Amino acid sequence: MDQDQTFPRLKWPLYLIAIGLIVIPFVDFLTSILPLQPFDIKWRFSAVALFSGFLFTPLLAIALIALMSALAEDRVSLRVLSIFNLVFTVVLIILMVLYLLDVFQIRHEVVGTDERLPFDMSAIRAFVKYIFTIFVLAYTGIAGFRASKDRRPRGRGTTPLVSTQG
């Protein structure tokens, strides 16, 4: 198979797989936290902590989309992905700040030392996942945005400016 034909043939099926890797975990998450009770602080704490466990599959999908966009030199997809990453970064920062406020508020209700350690470990584990995801999303968003503006030749089919032949 001609390599020039490979990326156009695989690009859209891989984009669809990646979109599924983003959408399906969010649907799974939403169906696992029903009925929604956003004004109940314990429900909010549990839901946001649970959500942190659903973030890594979408990160894999984002990496797949970024890789396919770069290999196919699809600047539009790379730009759209970068904007999505940066918006999602801001959303996760807001969610993490609200989560930390809930953690400090609920922690006072956790009285026994037998209950406090699992609570603290759960909060720390979710916090670390959020920090990692925020960092990766912001970094790939900025890098992808810069790459989508990059207009330099990629090295294939370019002619050198200086030639050693006379």
C-alpha positions as CSV (number, residue, x, y, z in Angstrom):
1,M,0.0,0.0,0.0
2,D,1.3,3.4,-0.9
3,Q,2.2,5.4,2.2
4,D,0.5,8.5,0.7
5,Q,-2.8,6.5,0.8
6,T,-2.4,5.2,4.4
7,F,-3.1,8.3,6.4
8,P,-6.1,9.5,4.4
9,R,-7.7,6.0,4.7
10,L,-7.0,5.6,8.4
11,K,-7.5,9.2,9.6
12,W,-11.3,9.3,9.9
13,P,-11.7,5.7,11.4
14,L,-9.1,6.6,14.0
15,Y,-10.7,9.9,14.7
16,L,-14.0,8.1,15.3
17,I,-12.3,5.6,17.6
18,A,-10.8,8.5,19.5
19,I,-14.1,10.3,19.8
20,G,-15.6,7.1,21.2
21,L,-12.7,7.0,23.7
22,I,-13.7,10.5,24.9
23,V,-17.5,10.3,24.8
24,I,-18.1,6.7,26.2
25,P,-16.2,7.3,29.5
26,F,-18.2,10.5,30.0
27,V,-21.4,8.7,29.4
28,D,-20.4,5.9,31.7
29,F,-19.5,8.5,34.4
30,L,-22.8,10.3,34.0
31,T,-24.8,7.2,34.3
32,S,-22.9,6.1,37.4
33,I,-23.7,9.3,39.3
34,L,-27.4,9.4,38.7
35,P,-29.6,10.8,40.2
36,L,-27.8,14.2,40.1
37,Q,-27.6,15.9,43.5
38,P,-25.2,18.9,42.9
39,F,-26.3,20.6,46.1
40,D,-25.4,17.6,48.3
41,I,-21.8,18.1,49.3
42,K,-21.1,14.4,49.9
43,W,-22.5,13.5,46.5
44,R,-20.4,16.3,44.9
45,F,-17.2,15.1,46.6
46,S,-17.9,11.5,45.5
47,A,-18.8,12.4,42.0
48,V,-15.8,14.6,41.4
49,A,-13.5,12.0,43.0
50,L,-15.0,9.4,40.8
51,F,-14.7,11.6,37.7
52,S,-10.9,11.7,38.2
53,G,-10.8,8.0,37.4
54,F,-12.5,8.6,34.0
55,L,-9.9,11.1,32.7
56,F,-7.1,8.8,31.5
57,T,-9.0,7.1,28.6
58,P,-9.9,10.5,27.1
59,L,-6.2,11.5,27.4
60,L,-5.3,8.5,25.4
61,A,-7.8,9.6,22.8
62,I,-6.4,13.1,22.7
63,A,-2.9,11.7,22.1
64,L,-4.3,9.5,19.3
65,I,-6.0,12.5,17.7
66,A,-2.9,14.7,18.1
67,L,-0.7,12.0,16.6
68,M,-3.0,11.4,13.6
69,S,-3.4,15.1,13.0
70,A,0.4,15.6,13.0
71,L,1.1,12.6,10.8
72,A,-1.6,13.7,8.3
73,E,-0.5,17.3,8.7
74,D,-4.2,18.2,9.4
75,R,-3.7,21.6,10.9
76,V,-7.5,22.2,11.4
77,S,-8.0,19.1,13.5
78,L,-4.9,19.9,15.5
79,R,-6.2,23.5,16.1
80,V,-9.6,22.2,17.1
81,L,-8.0,19.7,19.5
82,S,-5.8,22.3,21.0
83,I,-8.7,24.6,21.7
84,F,-10.7,21.7,23.2
85,N,-7.7,20.9,25.4
86,L,-7.3,24.4,26.6
87,V,-11.0,24.9,27.3
88,F,-11.1,21.5,29.1
89,T,-8.0,22.6,31.1
90,V,-9.9,25.6,32.4
91,V,-13.0,23.6,33.2
92,L,-10.9,21.0,35.2
93,I,-9.1,23.8,37.1
94,I,-12.4,25.2,38.2
95,L,-13.7,21.8,39.1
96,M,-10.5,21.0,41.1
97,V,-10.8,24.2,43.1
98,L,-14.4,23.5,43.9
99,Y,-13.4,19.9,44.8
100,L,-10.7,21.2,47.2
101,L,-13.2,23.5,48.9
102,D,-15.6,20.5,49.3
103,V,-12.7,18.3,50.7
104,F,-11.9,20.9,53.4
105,Q,-15.5,21.3,54.3
106,I,-16.3,17.6,54.5
107,R,-13.0,16.7,56.2
108,H,-14.3,18.2,59.4
109,E,-17.2,15.8,59.4
110,V,-14.9,12.8,59.2
111,V,-14.3,12.2,62.9
112,G,-12.7,8.9,63.4
113,T,-9.1,8.2,62.5
114,D,-10.2,5.0,60.9
115,E,-12.3,7.0,58.4
116,R,-9.9,10.0,58.0
117,L,-7.0,8.1,56.4
118,P,-9.2,6.6,53.6
119,F,-10.9,9.9,53.1
120,D,-7.5,11.7,52.8
121,M,-6.1,9.1,50.5
122,S,-9.2,9.4,48.2
123,A,-8.9,13.1,48.1
124,I,-5.2,13.1,47.4
125,R,-5.5,10.4,44.7
126,A,-8.2,12.5,42.9
127,F,-6.2,15.7,43.3
128,V,-3.0,14.1,41.8
129,K,-5.1,12.8,38.8
130,Y,-6.5,16.2,38.2
131,I,-3.1,17.9,38.4
132,F,-1.6,15.4,36.0
133,T,-4.5,15.7,33.6
134,I,-4.5,19.5,33.7
135,F,-0.8,19.6,33.1
136,V,-1.0,17.2,30.1
137,L,-4.0,19.0,28.6
138,A,-2.5,22.4,28.9
139,Y,0.9,21.3,27.6
140,T,-0.6,19.4,24.6
141,G,-3.0,22.3,24.0
142,I,-0.2,24.9,23.8
143,A,2.1,22.6,21.8
144,G,-0.7,21.6,19.4
145,F,-1.7,25.2,18.9
146,R,1.9,26.2,18.1
147,A,2.2,23.2,15.7
148,S,-1.0,24.1,13.9
149,K,0.4,27.5,13.1
150,D,3.8,26.1,12.0
151,R,4.1,26.6,8.3
152,R,7.7,25.4,7.8
153,P,8.4,22.6,5.3
154,R,8.5,19.1,6.9
155,G,11.6,17.9,5.1
156,R,9.8,15.8,2.5
157,G,10.1,17.0,-1.0
158,T,11.9,20.2,-0.1
159,T,14.9,21.4,-2.0
160,P,18.0,22.7,-0.2
161,L,18.7,26.4,-0.4
162,V,22.4,25.7,-0.7
163,S,23.8,23.0,-3.0
164,T,27.2,21.4,-2.9
165,Q,27.0,20.5,-6.6
166,G,28.4,22.9,-9.1
